[in-house]
Each structure stands twice: as structure tokens, then as C-alpha cells.
Amino acid sequence: MEDIIFELQFFLEVLISGLLTGSLYSLVALGFVLIFKASGVFNFAQGAMMLFAALSLVGFQELLGVHWTVAFVMAIAVMVLLAWCVEKFVLGKLVNQEPIILFMATIGITFFLDGFGQTLWGSDIKVMDVGLPTGSFDMGGIFIDKLELVAGFTAGALVLALALFFNKTKIGRALRAVADDHQAALSVGISLRTIWIIVWSVAGLVGLVAGIMWGSKLGVQFSLTLLALKALPVLILGGFTSIPGAIVGGLIIGSGEKLAEIYIGPFVGGAIENWFAYMLAMVFLLFRPQGLFGEKIIERV
């Protein structure tokens, strides 16, 4: 009987850890969904934006010796300025271009931010200290990471706020109109420039929050950019246009890879956590390419 209870506790601990890790993936995926939902652009630079925002926050703390809340506000200002520059010098020049051209432009933004971030703040691993709890606590024999729990609640709050923003506000409806048709949005008086600045600024804020969570967990380092690659399976599962889908996809990926590593890994040689998410995404592409919550697109020819 004790063995059964221990196995159940262990299973729940792995499952909860996976769900909470999945919420961290979801924070990265939310930035992708925001920009794609509002502008139709797949922003490959979201991972670099997350890193650049986190570097800015830590950099202001070290350079000016200010409290992290002041550095947070300054980092938000940096991301708003970045959004303005992206619209002014990149996207504003590519209105109505093919999606692949916009995608390639975001790849260029990625490498620019990586290089510019190193120039400004250096390439050393930086310690993120914003007062988030560390360690874990025991809940009936199940150990739960405090930081991941905070990340889970943060992701849920962001999803609720963004869902209300897109569905209940005038600006949110304008964002969706721009994504559907740039020219039609312009013809009814919606400023494409303003909308793009807003959505990239909000995506920058989400990236900053994700950067704080991941930076507190792993340290602020340039390998954080690679987390954007783990967000891709999350998007495929949840749907590229669904904000709740980003959370559900993250929870599935996070819990699935942890459970697979523990219970399937020993039979296939381990390291299943590194590729499980991409195999699951491939299955979804074969049978439900729009994702669980994505909109099915039917083109008539």
C-alpha cells in the first residue's frame, strides 16, 4: 500500500512540475500569438525580444543601482521604443508584402537584437533578482517549485487580461481587423502604424514577463533565445491565433515531456524530453494542422 501511495505521489509531482514548466513555455508562446493574431506576422524575434527585455532590466539594475521595479518600468519603455523602431524602419516599409517577406524581416530583427544586446550589456550570464520566491515546498509529500507556481498564476492572469483586451476593447477589435486585411483596415480609418506599435509593445511586455520568469530560473543568458523554439510546438498544439490555446498547448507540452521522460525514457535510452514536443507537434500537423483552438481556414479556388 505504501508503494502505491509513493508511486501516486511521484506521478503527481512529475505531472505538476510538467504543468508548471508548461506555463513558462506558454508565456513565451503568448508573444507569438499576440503579434500573429493582431498583424498576421509570425514574429520569429519573440525569443530575442524576451532576452533583450530581460537584459535591459538587469542592465539598468546593475548600471544605475535602481530597485527592480524602477528597472521594470525602464525596460517597458525600452520595449515600447523597440516597437516604434520596428514599425518605423521595418514593418512600415513592408505593408501588404507576402507573409514570407515579413517572416524573414523578423529573422533579421532577431540577429540584430542578439548582437545589439551583447554590445549594450555584454555576454556574461546575469543573475535576475526581482524578489521571486526560490526553492520548493512540500504539499502532502509532493514538492512544488515556488517560482514555477508563480509563473503559472502569472500566465493565467495574462491570458485573462489579453482575452478581455482583444474581445472587449475598441483597440482589440481594431487589432483583429488589421490582421484580417491591411487595406480594408486602412480604408475605414484604422491607423496601421499605431496598431502595430501597440501590439509589438504589448508583445514586448509579455516578453519581459517571460524573460523575468526564465531569467530567474536559469539566469539571463543568450541561450534563452532558443526557448522560442520550444514555443513552436506549443503554438502548433494550441493554435497560432488562440490566446487560451497558448496556455493549453504549453500545459500539454510541459506535462507530456516530463511524463514521457520518466515513464518512456528508460525504454528508449532517455533524453526524450528534448524531442517529445516536436514529435507531438508533428502528429498534430498531420491530423489537426490548425491546432486545438485555431481557426480552420478554407480557401475556395
Phi, psi and omega in degrees: 000318179297324179296321180295316179297318179297316180296321179294317177298318180296317178300314181295323179295317178295316181297313181295318177300319178295319179297318181290322174297322177299327178294329175292320175299321183296326179298322176290317182295330181301322179298318177299312183298318182304308185288321180292320181294324187265337184227353181075012181257127173276109188272093179294343184277004184299320177298318178292325176296319178300313180295315182297321178295315180295319177298320180296316180298309180295321181298317178295323178299315183287319186286317186256347180068028182272163176294155185296332179294322177293317178297326178298313179297319179294323178293324176298317178299321177298318181290326175294317177298320177298318179299318179297318180294320179298316180291318186292316190253349182236287187295324179299337179271353188239025180299133178068015173280166180297147180305325181295328179291317177296321178298315179296326178297321179290331174296318176299320177298322179302308182291327177296313181295322177300311181291318181293322178298318177295321179296318183284313192243358181085174185249005179287152175290130183248145180272125178268119180232097179236020176082012178287147182291150178238169180080194182222165176233156184266120178241087180065039181089358179251120182269127184238131179288126184295318181296317180294327178294317176299319179298321179297313178295322179296316179298317178298318179295320179296318179299314180298314181296317182289323177298317177296321181298314183287328188260339188244352183248156179295320180295319179299318179293325177294323178300317180292325178296319178298320181295324182290317183198111181299312184294318179296321178297318178296323184292338179258014172092011178277125181282109181297322181298312181296317182298315181295321177297318181297311186290323177289329176293316179296319177297325176294321177296316177298320177297323178295316178297315178297320179296324177296315182295310182289325178294324177292330183277316188245352189090150180277106183217162188288346175291347177298333179302327182292344177298337177300329179292326178288337178287338182298312175300326177299316179294320181296320179288314186277332184107135186290344184247007185249120176291311174299328179298327178297322179288312181297317178299319178296319180295321179294314181295312183299311181289321182297315182289327178292313180294322179295320180297320183283316191259339179250328183310314181301337182272344183239011176097006177081185181061020181291337181297334183286332185235356182302315184300321183285326175293319178296320178297323179297320178297317179296322179297327181286322188250334178212075187296337179278355180085176183293323185241003181286160180274130178283124184261123178246116180257126179267133181236000000 
